[in-house]
Amino acid sequence: MDFTLNGKMVHAGTGGIEFDDSKPVIMFIHGASMDHTIWALQGRYFAHHGYSVLAIDLPGHGASEGPALESIEEMADWITSTINATGKRPVILVGHSMGAIIALETAAQNSEKITAIALAGIAVPMTVNPKLLNQTVNKPLEAINSIVGWAYSDRSQLGGTAVPGLWMLGGGRKLIERNAPGQLHVDFKACDNYSHGLESAKNVKCPTLIIAGDDDKMTPPKASETLRRALTHPTIEVIKGGGHMMMIERPDQTLETLRNFIATSATLESLNETN
């Protein structure tokens, strides 16, 4: 699905079903230097089970026009504008890594527009190693190799996926490489500069799910504990055998976790409306 926002073309995956804003909407937000394709399995499931899906390509990522936005706050404002442009219904936000802190900031600033948020692979603050940040400018290929090595669990590094012939590390490397030159640095710098996430978390009043991989070397489960304490309605689920890229490494488990959370959130919302 393509649409225009602020004079720029935006692309979003819809899970193979035409977008219909009369249905409950789930918006998926990808991580740094990635695109909407990381949510392929989860987005397709929800699109075929009663929801309208928008798996967004952020500006300058995937098939969306640039330039890229340089701060998490700008990205959150852009997500809010996207919600306003695509329908009047409140939405559920599902974000990964950089996309997770974008979802957090969006929910903090727009409580009336967001019914629930799911945050996969999140840490607040999401600081970046200075050496790695420097590599994203001066040695981007080395930076990509380091990121891919940290992003996938030990099991995924060995292969043995449910899909014969699938090479997760190679796919992860190509995913980052196909974005514009300099994009990786812009995104990582935005994450590193986002300093008020815990204050924003205190303003999030909707149900919030934190999804962590038990073998996530970038944002391990313990990194989300401070965030959990700052949230009003938090739930944490740990994906066994998952790394930072749990939606690709453990897609079925990630989907089941999201499905249970969204079903519970919908029930709570109905009860609140009744009362």
N, C-alpha and C positions, 0 to 999 in steps of 0.2 A: 504494500500500500504506500503510495506517495501522496503527500499533501504539501501545501505551502505555508510557511510560518515566518513572519517578518521578512517576506520577500525571498526566502530561501527554501529550496526543496528539502523535505524531510522524508526519509524512508523508514518504514516500520514493518516487521513481520507480523502477520495476523494468524498464524497457525493453520493456514490453508482454508480459512473460512472468512468470508467477507465481513468486515467490521460493521457492527450494528450497535449504536450507542444506546439502544433501548435495553440491552442486556447489561448485567454487571461487568465492569471493565477491570481487567488486570493489566497493568503496565510494567513491563520488564525493562530494567536498565542495566546495561553491560558495564564491565570494568574497564580499566585503563588500557587504551590502545587495542580494544576489542570491538566487537559489533554484535548485532542482534542474534547472530547465528548460535551463540553459546546457549541460548534458551530454546533450541529447536524442539527437543522432546517435550519439555514442560509446557511450552507455549502451545504446541499442537494438541496436547491432551486437554488443556482447559478450553481451547477454542472449540473442541468437539464435545464439550460437556457443560454447555450452558453459559459460557462466558465469552465476552469479546476481548480479544488479546491485541495489545500493541507492544511488540518487542522493538523498542526504539533504537535507531542508530543516532547517537549524539552528534551534534554538529562537527563536521570534519572527520567523521568515522563512518566506515562502511559506505553506504550509498547516499548518505546525507551530505548536503553542501556545507562547506566551511565558511568562515574560519572556525577553528576549534575555540571553545571557551576556556578561559585561563584560570578560573577559580570554581570551587565547589558551589559557592553562593550563586555565581552566574548560571551554572548548570542547573541548580535547583529552581531558579527563576524561569529558566527555559522550560523545564519540565512542567512547571505550573502553567506557563503559556500554552504548552502542548495539550495539557488537560483541558484548558478552556477552549482550545481550538477544535478539539475532537469530540466534544459532547458536554452535556450539563451534569451527568451523573458523577457522584464521588467515585473514586477509584481505589483499588488495592495496588500498592507499589511493591515490586519485588526487585531488589538490587543486589548486585554482586561486587564486592571489593570497592572500587571507586564508586560504582553505581549504588552500593549500599549506603555510603555516607551522603550521596546525593539524595537518596530516598529519605534518609534521616532528616536532612536539612529541609527538604520539601515538606515533610510532614510537620516539622516544628513550626514552619511559617504559614501553613495552610491547613489547619486542623479540620476546617469544614469541608475540604475537598478530598480528604484521605480517610478511608474507613479502617485500613490495616496496612501494616508494612512488614515485609520479610527481608531480613538483612543477612546475606550469605557472605562468609569470608570477610568479616568486618573487624576492625580494631579502631578505637578512638582514644587518643589521636592515631592517625595512620601515617606515622613518620617514615621517611625513606632514608636508607643508609646513604650518607653523603658521597661515598665512593660510587655507589650505583647510580645516584642522581647525576654525577659527573660523567659516568660512562654513557648515559643516555644521550649526551651531547657529543662527546668525543670518540666513543667507541660503542656505537649503538648495537652492533652485532654481538659484542661481548656481553652487553647488558641484557640482550634478549636471551642469550644462552643461559645466563645466570638466573634470570626470571623463570624461564621454563624449568630449569633444574629445581628451583625452590617451589614452584607452583603445583607440581604433581607429587602425589604420594610415592613412597618407596615402591609400593606394589605396581603402580602405573608405570614407573620407570623400567620395570622388567618386562612389561607386556602382559599377555594373558587376559586381554579384555574379552567381554562377551561377544564382541563383533570381530570375527576372524580378519586379520590383515590390517586392523586399525592401529596406527602408530600415533599415540596421543601426543608425545613430545614433538614429533614432526608437525602434526596438525597445529599444536599450540604455537610453535615457532612461526609457521606460515600465517596464522591468524594475526599476530603482532606485526609481521613484516609487511603485510599488504596495506597497512595504513600509511598515511602520508609521512614523509621524512619530518622529523622533529616532533611528531605527535606523541610519542612515548614520553619525551621530556616534559612537554606541556602538561600531560595528565599526571605524571608522577610529582611534578612540582606543585600542582594544584592540591594533590593529596597531602603532601608534606606541609603546605601552608595552611591547611584547614585546622584551625587551633581552638575553635569554640564548640566542638562537637558535643562535649558533655553538657554544656549549658543548653544547647539546642535539644538534647535528649530529654531534659527536664520539662520541655514544652510539648513533648509528644504524648498525647493522651490516648491514642488509639492502641488496640492490641498490637504487640510487636513480637515478631519471631526472629531470634538469632539462630542462624544455621552455621555450625562449625564442623570442619573436618578434623577427625582425631589425629591425622597425620599432616595437618596444615602447618608448614614451616614459615609461612608469611604472616598469617593471622591465626595463631594457635588458639584453641578454646579458652585458655586462661587470659588471652588478650581482650576478651569480650566481657570479663567479669565486672570491670569498672563501669562499662556502659550499662550492663544489666542493672546495676544498683541505681543508676540515674534515671532509668525508664519507669513509667507508671504501671504498665501492664506487660511485663516481659515474659517470654518463654524462650528457653534455650534447648535446641536439639543438636546432638552431635552425631555426625554421619561416620559410622565405623568404616575404616579403610579409605576415607576420603581425604584428599589434600585440599589445596586452595581452590582447585577447579572441580569441586564436588558435583556440580550439575552435569559435567561431562564424564568424570571418573565414576561416579555413582549416580547415574541419572534416575534410575527407578527409586532408589531410596530418597533422593532429593525431592522427586515428584511426590512420593507418599507423604513426606514431611510437610510439604507445601499444601497438599490436598487436605490433610487433617487440620492444619492451622486455618486455612481459608474456610473450611466447612464450619469450624468452631466459631470463627469470627463472624460469619454470616448469621449463625444462630444467636450470638450475643447482640448483634445489631438489631435483629428482629425483636428480641426481648426488650431492648431499650426503646424501640419505636412503639411497642405495645404499651410500655409503662409510661 
